[in-house]
Amino acid sequence: MNPAKRKNKRLLALFLLGSIVFNYPILCLFDLKTMVFGIPLLYLYIFMAWALLIILIILATKTKSEIEEFRDE
């Protein structure tokens, strides 16, 4: 499989993961009156999931040489 197809499959999988993570039934699980470090649990979940998806998208779009170059720094 060539790198372009692999990247497209990874991005599609991340899109589906994002669709599931930000879907209403999953969000309802975190809609509690619980505070974590003074932040409502739902807000913390949304921003942490959003940040994780951004990191995963960055990793999915990088090539092996770019990742190895980043690790060497």
C-alpha positions as CSV (number, residue, x, y, z in Angstrom):
1,M,0.0,0.0,0.0
2,N,1.4,3.4,-1.0
3,P,1.9,6.1,1.6
4,A,-0.9,8.3,0.2
5,K,-3.5,5.6,0.6
6,R,-2.3,4.8,4.1
7,K,-2.5,8.5,5.1
8,N,-6.1,8.7,3.7
9,K,-7.1,5.6,5.7
10,R,-5.6,7.0,8.8
11,L,-7.4,10.4,8.3
12,L,-10.7,8.6,7.6
13,A,-10.3,6.6,10.8
14,L,-9.5,9.8,12.8
15,F,-12.6,11.4,11.3
16,L,-14.7,8.5,12.4
17,L,-13.1,8.5,15.9
18,G,-13.9,12.3,16.2
19,S,-17.5,11.7,15.1
20,I,-17.9,9.0,17.8
21,V,-16.1,11.0,20.5
22,F,-18.2,14.1,20.0
23,N,-21.5,12.3,19.5
24,Y,-24.4,13.0,21.8
25,P,-24.5,9.7,23.8
26,I,-20.8,9.9,24.6
27,L,-21.0,13.5,25.6
28,C,-23.9,12.6,28.0
29,L,-21.6,10.3,29.9
30,F,-19.5,13.3,30.9
31,D,-22.3,15.7,31.5
32,L,-22.0,15.4,35.3
33,K,-21.9,18.1,38.0
34,T,-18.3,17.1,38.7
35,M,-15.4,19.5,38.7
36,V,-11.8,18.6,38.0
37,F,-9.4,21.4,39.0
38,G,-12.4,23.8,39.0
39,I,-13.3,22.9,35.4
40,P,-16.6,21.1,34.6
41,L,-16.0,17.5,33.5
42,L,-17.8,18.0,30.2
43,Y,-15.6,20.9,29.2
44,L,-12.5,19.1,30.3
45,Y,-13.5,16.1,28.2
46,I,-14.2,18.2,25.1
47,F,-11.0,20.1,25.2
48,M,-8.8,17.0,26.0
49,A,-10.5,15.0,23.2
50,W,-10.1,17.9,20.8
51,A,-6.4,18.2,21.7
52,L,-5.8,14.5,21.4
53,L,-7.4,14.4,17.9
54,I,-5.2,17.3,16.8
55,I,-2.1,15.5,18.0
56,L,-3.2,12.3,16.2
57,I,-3.9,14.2,13.0
58,I,-0.5,15.7,13.1
59,L,1.1,12.3,13.6
60,A,-1.0,10.8,10.9
61,T,0.0,13.4,8.3
62,K,3.7,13.3,9.1
63,T,6.1,11.0,7.2
64,K,8.4,8.6,8.9
65,S,11.4,10.8,8.1
66,E,9.7,13.9,9.7
67,I,8.9,11.9,12.8
68,E,12.4,10.6,13.2
69,E,13.8,14.1,12.6
70,F,11.5,15.4,15.4
71,R,12.6,12.6,17.8
72,D,16.3,13.4,17.1
73,E,16.0,17.0,18.2
